[in-house]
């Protein structure tokens, strides 16, 4: 069960405590895109996300984007950000999480993964030894696959609160 428990849970990516991450020895942050930085329906980052990313960079963190979404979607989203980015990542598989860490130039203990899903982001990040931050999803996705996945996530989230 521990592999599904994030180090930190926040309501929004905009609530990310950069000082807390620095104090934990984090130097690089891997951000999930869909439902973490923006809705999966939004093709490009908003001004608010552009400002967040600029602030994270100004605080000295390296940044990489990662998504299980299709590569063209990730490339379009990243056009204005100009960050290292990995699409079709197949999280929670380790291969592209390791690649993201290498792009950051960090060790696992110096890397945070920020995402909205327990079974891809938190589980994948914890398996790598990353500092994991679970963000409340921006919107609820209504297809059957996500409905089932979110049902099991709620069970785990209850355990976190206990």
C-alpha positions as CSV (number, residue, x, y, z in Angstrom):
1,X,0.0,0.0,0.0
2,X,2.9,2.4,0.7
3,X,3.8,2.5,-2.9
4,X,0.6,4.3,-3.6
5,X,1.0,7.0,-0.9
6,X,2.4,10.4,-2.0
7,X,4.9,12.3,0.1
8,X,2.6,15.3,-0.2
9,X,-1.0,16.0,-1.4
10,X,-2.1,19.4,-2.6
11,X,-5.2,20.8,-4.1
12,X,-3.6,22.5,-7.1
13,X,-0.2,22.6,-8.8
14,X,-0.3,26.4,-8.0
15,X,-0.1,25.5,-4.3
16,X,3.2,23.7,-4.7
17,X,5.5,24.7,-1.8
18,X,8.9,25.2,-3.5
19,X,10.6,26.0,-0.3
20,X,9.5,22.6,1.1
21,X,10.8,20.9,-1.9
22,X,14.2,22.7,-1.7
23,X,14.3,21.8,2.0
24,X,13.8,18.1,1.1
25,X,16.8,18.3,-1.3
26,X,14.8,18.4,-4.5
27,X,16.6,20.0,-7.5
28,X,14.4,18.8,-10.4
29,X,10.6,18.6,-10.9
30,X,8.8,16.3,-13.4
31,X,5.3,17.7,-14.1
32,X,2.5,15.6,-15.5
33,X,0.5,17.7,-18.0
34,X,-3.1,16.5,-18.3
35,X,-5.3,17.4,-15.3
36,X,-2.2,18.5,-13.4
37,X,-1.0,21.6,-15.1
38,X,-4.0,22.0,-17.4
39,X,-7.2,20.3,-18.3
40,X,-6.8,17.5,-20.8
41,X,-9.0,19.6,-23.1
42,X,-6.5,22.6,-23.1
43,X,-4.0,22.4,-25.9
44,X,-1.6,25.1,-24.7
45,X,-0.5,26.4,-21.3
46,X,-2.4,29.3,-19.8
47,X,-0.7,32.4,-18.6
48,X,-1.1,31.1,-15.1
49,X,0.8,27.9,-16.0
50,X,3.5,29.9,-17.9
51,X,3.9,32.1,-14.8
52,X,4.1,29.0,-12.5
53,X,6.8,27.4,-14.7
54,X,8.8,30.6,-14.9
55,X,8.6,30.9,-11.1
56,X,9.8,27.3,-10.6
57,X,12.7,27.9,-13.0
58,X,13.6,31.2,-11.2
59,X,13.8,29.2,-7.9
60,X,16.5,27.1,-9.5
61,X,14.7,23.9,-10.3
62,X,15.2,22.0,-13.5
63,X,11.9,21.0,-15.1
64,X,10.7,18.2,-17.3
65,X,7.2,17.5,-18.6
66,X,5.9,13.9,-18.9
67,X,2.6,12.6,-20.1
68,X,1.0,9.4,-21.2
69,X,-0.7,11.5,-23.8
70,X,0.3,11.4,-27.4
71,X,3.6,12.9,-28.5
72,X,2.0,15.6,-30.8
73,X,-0.2,16.8,-27.9
74,X,2.8,17.1,-25.6
75,X,4.8,18.9,-28.3
76,X,2.0,21.4,-28.8
77,X,1.6,22.0,-25.1
78,X,5.4,22.4,-24.7
79,X,5.9,24.8,-27.7
80,X,5.7,28.0,-25.5
81,X,7.4,26.4,-22.5
82,X,10.4,25.0,-24.3
83,X,11.2,22.4,-21.7
84,X,12.4,18.9,-21.9
85,X,9.3,16.8,-22.5
86,X,8.3,13.2,-22.9
87,X,5.1,12.0,-24.5
88,X,3.6,8.6,-24.6
89,X,5.5,7.9,-21.4
90,X,3.7,4.7,-20.4
91,X,3.7,5.7,-16.7
92,X,4.1,3.9,-14.3
93,X,6.8,2.1,-16.3
94,X,10.2,3.1,-15.2
95,X,11.9,3.7,-18.5
96,X,10.7,7.2,-19.3
97,X,10.6,8.3,-15.7
98,X,14.3,7.4,-15.6
99,X,14.8,9.3,-18.9
100,X,13.1,12.3,-17.4
101,X,15.4,12.2,-14.3
102,X,18.4,12.0,-16.6
103,X,17.2,15.0,-18.6
104,X,17.0,16.9,-15.3
105,X,20.5,15.8,-14.3
106,X,19.3,14.7,-10.9
107,X,19.4,11.6,-8.8
108,X,16.1,9.9,-7.7
109,X,16.4,11.6,-4.2
110,X,16.7,15.0,-5.9
111,X,13.7,14.5,-8.1
112,X,10.0,15.3,-7.5
113,X,7.1,14.0,-9.6
114,X,4.0,16.1,-9.5
115,X,0.8,14.5,-10.9
116,X,-2.9,13.9,-10.5
117,X,-3.1,10.1,-10.6
118,X,-2.1,7.6,-7.9
119,X,-1.7,4.6,-10.2
120,X,0.5,6.3,-12.8
121,X,2.2,9.3,-11.2
122,X,2.5,8.4,-7.5
123,X,3.1,4.7,-8.0
124,X,5.6,5.3,-10.8
125,X,7.4,8.0,-8.9
126,X,7.5,6.0,-5.7
127,X,9.0,3.0,-7.5
128,X,11.8,5.3,-8.8
129,X,12.4,6.7,-5.3
130,X,11.2,10.2,-6.2
131,X,9.5,12.7,-3.9
132,X,5.9,12.4,-5.1
133,X,3.2,15.1,-4.9
134,X,-0.4,14.2,-5.7
135,X,-2.5,17.1,-7.0
136,X,-6.3,17.1,-7.1
137,X,-7.3,16.6,-10.7
138,X,-8.4,19.8,-12.5
139,X,-11.5,18.1,-13.7
140,X,-13.2,14.8,-13.4
141,X,-13.0,12.7,-16.6
142,X,-16.2,10.8,-17.2
143,X,-15.3,7.7,-19.2
144,X,-15.6,4.3,-17.6
145,X,-11.9,3.7,-17.3
146,X,-11.2,6.8,-15.3
147,X,-14.4,6.3,-13.2
148,X,-13.1,2.9,-12.1
149,X,-9.5,4.2,-11.5
150,X,-10.8,7.2,-9.5
151,X,-13.0,4.8,-7.4
152,X,-9.9,2.9,-6.3
153,X,-7.9,6.1,-5.8
154,X,-10.6,7.4,-3.3
155,X,-10.0,4.2,-1.3
156,X,-6.3,4.9,-1.1
157,X,-6.9,8.6,-0.3
158,X,-9.1,7.6,2.7
159,X,-6.1,5.6,4.0
160,X,-3.9,8.7,3.7
161,X,-6.3,10.7,5.9
162,X,-6.4,8.0,8.6
